[in-house]
């Protein structure tokens, strides 16, 4: 889908490499620029004190890319990066703004070289304001500062961290969207532009429905435990064989009789305690207890059949281990075969969209550090001596 677009990625960790990784899956040529030390995510398992012979976290966001090593602290490294940017459609970076300016590879500098360049800056907190140069990881900027964690935890619970890369990958999606909007704009104007995304702004949008309430009304209900839920029908119930189901009624009261019937308790519809949404909320704990008993008396297959018969919105509450075996996840293309670089493949999460009729499997493995430095710069017309000097400086 993106064949013909060249992306130069000067980035580390997850959010920006993840955005470039999606574009690589969709056909763009992505050249990953790393320092001589390499992207720290190459050492992800070392960092957490675990020895592994593979690094699926790094492989997910970097498969199908080409990798070059440049030391942009040196004059030659900066010259080489500018040479790459001159040939690029998109320059994507999560390096902090002040460091980019010091290196002479900020937006204005690269725009002067390539006016068609779409320059995307992904930061923790944005390009303007007192915190523009603060380091920002997703646990800090997306989860903690943007309020995502505080409204996710039930009221009274202590803070806990987001799972690896979750806020980063949401920001990856926002970044791809923004870049492709700029690509479309360029078809009209012939000019590139600066594109800005941040973990903070994406986090605010991720909880946008709640933030809209907060901004409009000045207050927001907290997340509560199952028995204290504001909407007791929008809840989780455990079957007799120990499996949890997620129940989610649609707006209005159309689903209440169907849920009562699926639970084997159709008479609940006529119980004055549960006759309206307001009364069900007022007697929520009693209703949760009743439904706990009802679904707790069914096996998972029985609950599944009853809920599907009522055309009710529900889903199994699954672990990643269970998801691997989910036939619908497989059918939906959630997993793809990724080349391992040794003639085999392994399963990995797919990019987040499918283009029917187009092969969306990754085109190659995650590259070794600097694996393509020589070939990339020889393609740019650099001599063998120039490339040798470049790799020596790196």
C-alpha positions in Angstrom: 0.0 0.0 0.0 2.9 2.4 0.7 5.3 1.1 -1.9 7.4 4.0 -3.1 7.5 5.9 0.1 11.0 6.2 1.8 11.0 6.6 5.5 14.2 7.6 7.4 13.8 6.7 11.1 16.0 8.3 13.7 14.4 6.8 16.8 14.7 4.4 19.7 12.5 2.4 22.0 8.9 1.7 20.8 6.5 4.5 19.8 8.3 5.9 16.8 9.9 2.7 15.6 6.5 1.1 16.0 5.0 3.7 13.6 7.8 3.1 11.1 7.3 -0.6 11.6 3.6 -0.3 10.5 4.6 1.6 7.4 7.2 -1.0 6.7 4.6 -3.8 6.9 2.5 -1.7 4.5 5.2 -1.5 1.9 7.3 1.6 2.7 11.0 1.4 2.5 12.2 2.2 6.1 15.8 3.0 6.9 16.5 2.8 10.6 19.3 5.0 11.7 21.0 4.0 14.9 24.0 5.3 16.9 27.0 2.9 17.2 25.5 1.8 20.5 22.3 0.8 18.8 18.7 1.1 19.8 18.4 0.3 23.5 15.5 -2.0 22.7 17.9 -4.4 21.1 18.9 -5.1 24.7 15.4 -5.3 26.2 15.8 -8.6 27.9 19.2 -7.8 29.2 17.7 -4.7 30.8 15.2 -6.7 32.8 17.8 -9.3 33.7 16.5 -12.2 31.6 18.5 -14.2 29.1 16.6 -15.0 25.9 17.8 -16.1 22.5 15.3 -13.9 20.7 13.9 -10.4 21.2 10.3 -10.4 20.0 9.7 -6.9 21.4 12.4 -5.4 19.2 11.5 -7.7 16.2 7.8 -6.5 16.2 8.6 -2.9 15.7 11.6 -3.3 13.4 10.9 -6.1 11.0 11.3 -5.4 7.4 13.6 -2.4 7.9 17.1 -1.6 6.7 19.6 -0.6 9.3 22.4 1.9 9.1 24.8 3.1 11.9 25.6 6.8 12.0 27.3 8.8 14.7 25.5 12.2 14.3 27.8 13.6 17.0 30.4 13.8 14.2 30.5 16.0 11.1 30.5 13.0 8.8 27.6 11.3 10.6 25.5 14.5 10.3 26.4 14.8 6.6 25.4 11.3 6.0 22.0 11.7 7.8 21.3 14.8 5.7 22.2 12.9 2.6 19.6 10.3 3.6 17.0 13.0 4.4 17.5 14.5 1.0 16.2 11.3 -0.6 13.4 10.7 1.9 9.6 11.2 1.8 9.3 11.0 5.6 11.8 11.7 8.4 10.6 10.2 11.7 12.3 10.9 15.0 11.7 10.8 18.7 15.0 12.5 19.6 14.3 15.5 21.9 14.0 18.8 20.1 17.1 20.5 21.7 19.4 17.6 20.7 18.1 17.8 17.1 18.8 21.5 16.9 22.3 21.0 18.3 23.0 18.4 15.7 21.7 20.6 12.9 19.0 18.1 11.9 15.9 19.9 13.2 12.9 20.6 10.9 14.1 23.9 9.5 17.5 22.4 8.6 16.2 19.4 6.8 13.4 21.3 5.1 16.0 23.5 3.5 17.6 20.4 2.0 14.3 18.7 1.0 11.2 20.9 0.8 9.0 17.9 0.1 10.1 16.2 3.3 7.4 15.3 5.9 9.2 15.7 9.2 7.5 13.9 12.1 8.6 14.6 15.6 7.2 12.2 18.3 8.0 13.3 21.8 6.8 12.7 25.4 5.1 16.1 25.8 5.1 18.0 22.5 7.2 20.6 20.8 6.0 23.7 22.8 5.9 24.4 26.5 8.2 24.1 29.5 8.5 20.3 29.3 9.2 20.0 25.6 12.6 18.6 26.2 11.7 16.3 29.1 12.3 12.6 28.5 9.0 10.8 28.1 8.2 7.0 28.3 4.7 5.7 27.9 4.4 4.8 31.6 5.2 8.4 32.5 3.7 10.6 29.8 0.8 8.5 28.5 -0.2 6.4 31.5 0.6 8.6 34.4 0.5 12.2 33.4 -2.3 11.9 30.9 -4.5 10.4 33.5 -5.0 7.0 31.8 -3.7 5.0 34.7 -5.7 6.9 37.4 -9.1 6.3 35.7 -8.2 2.7 34.8 -7.5 1.6 38.4 -10.5 1.0 40.6 -11.1 3.7 43.2 -8.7 3.3 46.1 -6.2 1.1 44.3 -2.6 1.9 44.4 -1.0 3.0 41.0 0.3 0.2 38.8 2.2 0.3 35.5 0.9 -0.1 32.0 2.0 -3.2 30.1 5.0 -3.0 27.9 4.6 -0.6 24.9 0.8 -0.3 25.2 0.8 3.5 25.3 3.6 3.6 22.8 1.7 1.5 20.3 -1.4 3.7 20.6 0.9 6.6 19.9 2.3 4.7 16.9 -1.1 4.5 15.4 -1.7 8.3 15.9 1.7 8.9 14.3 1.0 6.8 11.2 -2.3 8.6 10.8 -0.7 12.0 11.1 2.1 11.2 8.6 -0.3 9.8 6.0 -2.5 12.9 6.4 0.6 15.0 5.5 1.4 12.7 2.6 -2.1 13.3 1.2 -1.7 17.1 1.8 1.6 17.0 -0.2 -0.2 15.6 -3.2 -2.1 18.9 -3.4 0.7 21.4 -2.3 3.9 19.6 -3.4 5.4 20.6 -0.1 6.2 18.7 3.1 5.5 19.8 6.6 6.2 19.4 10.2 4.0 16.8 12.0 3.9 16.5 15.7 2.7 13.7 18.0 3.2 13.1 21.7 2.6 10.4 24.2 0.8 13.0 26.4 -1.7 14.2 23.7 -2.4 10.7 22.5 -3.0 9.6 26.1 -5.6 12.4 26.5 -7.3 11.3 23.3 -7.3 7.7 24.4 -9.4 8.6 27.4 -11.2 11.2 25.3 -14.8 10.2 26.2 -14.0 10.5 29.9 -12.0 13.7 29.3 -15.0 15.2 27.4 -17.1 14.6 30.5 -14.5 16.1 32.8 -14.0 19.2 30.6 -17.8 19.8 30.2 -19.1 18.9 33.7 -16.0 19.4 35.8 -16.3 16.0 37.4 -16.0 12.3 36.5 -17.1 9.1 38.0 -14.3 6.8 39.2 -13.7 3.2 38.0 -15.3 0.9 40.6 -15.2 -2.8 41.5 -17.7 -5.3 40.1 -20.2 -5.0 42.9 -20.1 -1.2 42.9 -20.3 -0.8 39.2 -22.3 2.2 38.0 -23.9 0.0 35.3 -24.1 -3.5 36.9 -25.0 -5.1 33.5 -21.7 -3.8 32.0 -19.6 -6.2 34.0 -17.7 -9.4 34.3 -19.1 -12.7 35.4 -17.5 -16.1 36.1 -18.9 -19.3 34.8 -18.9 -22.6 36.7 -15.7 -23.8 34.9 -13.8 -20.7 36.0 -13.9 -18.6 32.8 -14.8 -15.0 33.0 -17.1 -13.3 30.4 -17.3 -9.6 29.7 -21.0 -8.5 29.3 -21.7 -5.2 27.6 -25.3 -4.0 27.1 -26.1 -1.5 24.3 -27.5 1.9 25.1 -31.0 2.0 26.3 -32.9 -0.9 27.9 -33.3 -3.2 24.9 -30.7 -5.7 26.1 -32.0 -6.1 29.7 -34.7 -8.7 28.9 -32.3 -10.6 26.7 -29.6 -10.7 29.4 -32.1 -11.8 32.0 -33.3 -14.5 29.7 -29.7 -15.6 28.9 -29.0 -15.8 32.6 -32.0 -18.1 33.0 -33.8 -15.5 35.1 -36.4 -13.8 32.8 -38.5 -12.9 35.9 -36.0 -10.3 36.9 -37.4 -8.0 34.2 -40.6 -7.6 36.3 -38.7 -7.2 39.6 -39.3 -3.5 40.6 -35.7 -3.3 41.9 -34.5 -3.8 38.3 -37.2 -2.2 36.2 -35.2 0.7 35.0 -31.6 1.7 34.5 -31.9 4.0 37.6 -33.3 1.3 39.8 -30.8 -1.3 38.6 -28.0 1.2 39.5 -29.6 1.8 43.0 -29.8 -2.0 43.5 -26.6 -2.8 41.7 -25.0 -5.0 44.3 -28.0 -7.2 44.6 -28.3 -7.6 40.8 -24.6 -8.5 40.5 -25.0 -11.1 43.2 -28.0 -12.6 41.4 -26.2 -12.7 38.0 -23.0 -14.1 39.7 -25.1 -17.0 40.9 -26.9 -17.4 37.5 -23.8 -17.4 35.4 -21.8 -19.3 38.0 -24.3 -22.2 37.6 -23.5 -22.4 33.8 -20.5 -23.8 32.0 -18.7 -21.5 29.6 -20.2 -23.3 26.6 -23.7 -22.9 28.1 -23.2 -19.2 28.8 -21.8 -18.7 25.3 -24.8 -20.4 23.6 -27.3 -18.4 25.8 -25.7 -15.0 25.2 -25.3 -15.6 21.4 -29.0 -16.7 21.2 -29.9 -13.3 22.6 -27.6 -11.5 20.2 -26.0 -9.9 23.2 -22.6 -8.1 23.1 -20.2 -10.1 25.1 -16.7 -11.6 24.9 -14.5 -14.0 26.8 -12.1 -12.3 29.2 -8.9 -13.9 27.9 -5.3 -14.1 28.7 -2.7 -13.7 26.0 -2.0 -17.4 26.3 -5.7 -18.1 25.5 -5.7 -15.5 22.7 -3.0 -17.4 20.8 -5.5 -20.3 20.5 -8.5 -18.0 19.5 -9.7 -19.1 16.1 -11.3 -15.7 15.4 -8.1 -13.9 16.2 -6.4 -16.1 13.7 -9.1 -15.5 11.1 -9.0 -11.8 11.6 -5.3 -11.8 10.7 -4.1 -10.8 14.2 -0.9 -12.9 13.8 1.5 -13.0 11.0 4.5 -15.2 10.1 7.6 -13.1 10.4 10.9 -14.1 8.8 13.6 -15.0 11.4 16.5 -14.3 9.1 17.6 -17.9 9.1 15.1 -19.3 6.6 12.3 -19.9 9.0 9.4 -17.9 10.4 7.8 -17.2 13.8 4.4 -15.8 14.8 4.1 -12.2 15.7 1.3 -9.6 16.1 0.2 -8.2 12.8 0.0 -4.5 11.9 -3.4 -3.1 13.0 -5.3 -3.1 9.6 -5.8 -5.5 6.7 -6.1 -4.7 3.0 -7.9 -7.7 1.5 -6.1 -9.1 -1.5 -2.8 -7.6 -0.4 -0.1 -9.7 1.2 0.5 -8.1 4.6 3.1 -10.4 5.9 6.4 -8.7 7.0 8.9 -8.5 4.2 11.9 -9.4 6.3 13.3 -9.8 9.8 14.5 -7.1 12.1 17.9 -6.1 10.8 21.2 -6.5 12.6 22.8 -3.4 13.9 24.3 -1.5 10.9 23.6 -4.4 8.5 22.7 -2.1 5.5 25.1 0.8 6.1 27.3 0.0 3.1 24.5 -0.9 0.7 22.4 2.1 1.5 25.1 4.7 1.0 26.5 3.0 -2.1 23.0 3.3 -3.5 23.3 7.1 -2.7 26.4 7.2 -4.8 29.0 7.3 -2.1 32.3 5.8 -3.0 33.8 2.8 -1.2 36.3 5.2 0.4 33.5 7.4 1.7 31.6 4.5 3.1 34.7 3.1 4.7 35.3 6.5 6.4 31.6 6.5 7.5 31.8 3.1 9.1 35.2 4.0 10.7 33.7 7.1 12.3 30.7 5.0 13.5 
